[in-house]
Amino acid sequence: MEKSEKILTLNNQFEATLLSQVLTDKDIPHALIPLGDSNFGGIEQLEYGWGYLEAPAEYKDQIMIYYGEVLKANTHADEEVSTSDPETDI
């Protein structure tokens, strides 16, 4: 296996899962490393993020492109939810 390095910090598990699915579909080797420690109740995730992604350095540029797409999709989904009006959506 190729040597992996830390590529980026992930904000939450949802973001991590989406990115992992995209990278798996594109056959890009990677590993998700969560930072949560049940002994501390996950408090370090508030300061340092959910965790990080490791992958071979040669894939970094591709991963960053896919990560940007995941963030855009997530932001777009958040905007749709926040602009809906429950009274008019009935």
N, C-alpha and C positions, 0 to 999 in steps of 0.2 A: 504494500500500500504506500501511496505517496505521502510525504510529510505534510501535515496539516498545520495551519496557523489560524489565529483568531481573525476573522474577517470583519464582523460587525456585532454590535450589541443590539439585542432585540428588546422591544418595549414590553411585550406581553405574550402570553401563550397563544392567543389567536393569531397574531402576526407571525409567530414562530411556526405554527402549524401550516398556515397558508404558504409561507415561503418554502418550507420543507417539501410540501406537496409539489410546488412548481419545480424545485430543484430535482426531486425524484423523477418527475415526468421528463425532465431534460437530461436525465442520466448524469447529473453533476454530483460527485461524491461529497458528502457533508455530514456533520454531526451537530446536533443541538445540545448545548450544555446549559442546563438550568442552574441558576444561582441560589434557588430557594433551599433553605435548611429548616427542616421541621422543628429543630431545637429552638430556633429564634422566631418561628411563626412567619417566615418569609419577609421579615422587616428589611433585609438588605435589598430586596427587589425594589422597594420604594426609592432607594438611592441609586442603585446600580443597574436597574432594568431587570427584565425577566431572566435573561441569560444571554448567551452569545452563540454565534455560529462559527464553527471551524470547517475549513475546507483547504484543499491544495491551493497555493498562491496563484497558480496559473488560471484559476476560475474566478478570481476576485472581480474582475471587470464585469463578467457576465452576471455574477451574483448581485452586484450592486445595481445593475440594470433591472433585474427581476425584483429586487427589493424595492426599488423606486416604484415599479408597477404595482406591487402589493400595497405600498403605502397610499398610492393614488386611489386604488380601488377601495381601500378601507376608508379614506377620507370622503370619497364620493358616497359610500354607503352611510356614513355618519351624517352627511348633509341631508340625504333623503329622509332619514329618521327624524332629524331635528326640525325639518321644515314641514313635516306632516302635522295637520291639525286634527286631533281626535274627533272634534265635533263635526267637521265637514267630511271626514273619512267614513262616516257611518253609512 
